[in-house]
Amino acid sequence: MENWADNLIYEYEMGRKDLSAKKKELNDSVMDCQDKSQINSMMNGMSESIEWMTKGREPGKRRGADKRGIYQRKAMTEMDMFPSLDITPKERELSEVEKQSIYDVLIDLSPRERQCFLLHKVYFLTFAQISEELEIGRSSVQKYVERAKNKISCRASVVQCS
């Protein structure tokens, strides 16, 4: 079953195909060369739009959407991490306010800081294990975790002063 996005991608592909056919009809005159340049620009824009729509992220980005973009916030809310917050000591469960506070703190971290911090503090992985898992240097993992801790402690001190 096709949805509106599939139809839009199809329309862009057909438009790009029509532009290509129009470009082949043009000659080598000065006016036609200007038209070819304009058509090339339009085709490149359409190709980029098609890639964006099919992959769901900015073309040329290897690791997903722009850092600190709206996609980061959307992904954060859809993470499977939050059900794990229900696993607490038997004394009590986290309230919704506490869960929201944790979310607010974590959303301030960069994606990599959040990833390294959670792997280290929640899943108890060592820096070496995280380094191997994420294919980054051990010292990088350590820096990400330190930055995350600093941001969290700064935010906690601001909240306590309020």
C-alpha positions as CSV (number, residue, x, y, z in Angstrom):
1,M,0.0,0.0,0.0
2,E,1.5,3.3,-1.1
3,N,1.2,6.4,1.1
4,W,1.5,10.0,0.3
5,A,5.3,10.0,0.7
6,D,5.7,7.2,-1.8
7,N,3.5,9.1,-4.3
8,L,5.6,12.3,-3.7
9,I,8.9,10.4,-4.3
10,Y,7.4,8.9,-7.5
11,E,6.3,12.4,-8.7
12,Y,9.8,13.8,-8.0
13,E,11.4,10.9,-10.0
14,M,9.0,11.4,-12.9
15,G,9.8,15.2,-12.8
16,R,13.5,14.5,-12.8
17,K,13.0,12.1,-15.8
18,D,11.1,14.7,-17.7
19,L,13.8,17.3,-17.1
20,S,16.4,14.8,-18.3
21,A,14.4,14.3,-21.5
22,K,14.1,18.1,-22.0
23,K,17.8,18.5,-21.5
24,K,18.5,16.0,-24.3
25,E,16.4,18.0,-26.7
26,L,18.5,21.2,-26.2
27,N,21.3,22.1,-28.6
28,D,24.7,23.7,-27.9
29,S,23.7,27.4,-28.4
30,V,24.4,29.9,-25.7
31,M,20.8,30.1,-24.7
32,D,20.4,26.3,-24.6
33,C,23.6,26.0,-22.5
34,Q,22.1,28.4,-19.9
35,D,18.9,26.3,-20.0
36,K,21.0,23.1,-19.5
37,S,22.7,24.6,-16.5
38,Q,19.4,25.6,-15.0
39,I,18.0,22.1,-15.7
40,N,21.1,20.5,-14.1
41,S,20.5,22.6,-11.0
42,M,16.9,21.6,-10.8
43,M,17.7,17.9,-11.3
44,N,20.3,18.0,-8.5
45,G,17.8,19.6,-6.2
46,M,15.2,16.9,-7.0
47,S,17.8,14.1,-6.6
48,E,18.7,15.5,-3.1
49,S,15.1,15.7,-2.2
50,I,14.4,12.2,-3.3
51,E,17.4,10.9,-1.3
52,W,16.3,12.8,1.8
53,M,12.8,11.3,1.5
54,T,13.9,7.8,0.8
55,K,16.6,7.7,3.5
56,G,14.9,9.9,6.1
57,R,18.0,12.0,6.7
58,E,20.1,14.7,5.1
59,P,22.0,13.5,2.0
60,G,25.7,13.2,2.7
61,K,25.3,12.7,6.4
62,R,26.7,9.3,7.4
63,R,25.3,9.0,10.8
64,G,21.7,10.3,10.5
65,A,20.1,13.6,11.0
66,D,21.7,16.8,11.9
67,K,23.1,17.1,15.4
68,R,20.7,18.7,17.8
69,G,17.9,18.6,15.2
70,I,14.3,17.8,15.7
71,Y,15.0,14.3,14.7
72,Q,17.2,13.8,17.7
73,R,14.3,14.8,20.0
74,K,11.9,12.5,18.2
75,A,14.3,9.6,18.4
76,M,14.8,10.3,22.1
77,T,11.1,9.9,22.8
78,E,10.9,6.7,20.8
79,M,13.9,5.1,22.5
80,D,13.3,1.7,24.2
81,M,15.3,3.0,27.2
82,F,12.4,4.5,29.1
83,P,10.6,1.2,29.9
84,S,13.9,0.2,31.6
85,L,13.5,3.2,34.0
86,D,10.7,1.1,35.6
87,I,13.3,-1.3,36.9
88,T,14.2,0.4,40.2
89,P,15.0,-0.9,43.7
90,K,12.1,-2.5,45.4
91,E,11.7,0.4,47.8
92,R,9.7,2.5,45.2
93,E,9.0,3.1,41.6
94,L,9.9,6.3,39.7
95,S,7.1,8.8,39.4
96,E,6.2,10.3,36.0
97,V,7.7,13.6,37.2
98,E,11.0,11.8,38.0
99,K,11.0,10.1,34.6
100,Q,10.4,13.4,32.9
101,S,13.3,14.9,34.9
102,I,15.6,12.2,33.6
103,Y,14.4,12.7,30.1
104,D,15.0,16.5,30.4
105,V,18.6,15.9,31.6
106,L,19.3,13.3,28.9
107,I,17.9,15.5,26.0
108,D,20.5,18.1,26.9
109,L,23.3,15.7,26.0
110,S,24.6,15.2,22.5
111,P,23.6,11.9,20.9
112,R,27.1,10.5,21.4
113,E,27.4,11.7,25.0
114,R,24.0,10.2,25.8
115,Q,25.0,6.9,24.1
116,C,28.3,6.6,25.9
117,F,26.9,7.7,29.3
118,L,24.0,5.3,29.2
119,L,26.1,2.4,28.1
120,H,28.5,3.1,30.9
121,K,26.1,4.0,33.7
122,V,23.0,1.9,32.9
123,Y,24.5,-1.1,31.2
124,F,27.7,-1.1,33.2
125,L,30.0,-1.4,30.1
126,T,33.6,-0.5,30.5
127,F,35.2,2.3,28.3
128,A,36.9,-0.4,26.3
129,Q,33.7,-2.3,25.7
130,I,31.9,0.9,24.6
131,S,34.9,1.8,22.4
132,E,34.7,-1.5,20.7
133,E,30.9,-1.4,20.3
134,L,30.8,2.2,18.9
135,E,34.1,1.8,17.0
136,I,35.6,4.9,18.5
137,G,38.7,5.4,20.7
138,R,38.6,4.5,24.4
139,S,39.8,8.1,25.3
140,S,36.9,9.5,23.2
141,V,34.4,7.4,25.2
142,Q,36.0,8.6,28.5
143,K,35.7,12.2,27.3
144,Y,32.0,11.8,26.2
145,V,31.1,10.3,29.6
146,E,33.0,13.1,31.5
147,R,31.2,15.7,29.4
148,A,27.9,14.1,30.1
149,K,28.6,13.9,33.9
150,N,29.6,17.6,33.8
151,K,26.4,18.7,32.0
152,I,24.3,16.6,34.4
153,S,26.0,18.0,37.5
154,C,25.7,21.5,36.2
155,R,22.0,21.1,35.5
156,A,21.5,19.5,38.9
157,S,23.2,22.4,40.7
158,V,21.0,24.9,38.8
159,V,17.8,22.9,39.7
160,Q,18.8,22.8,43.4
161,C,19.4,26.5,43.5
162,S,15.9,27.2,42.0
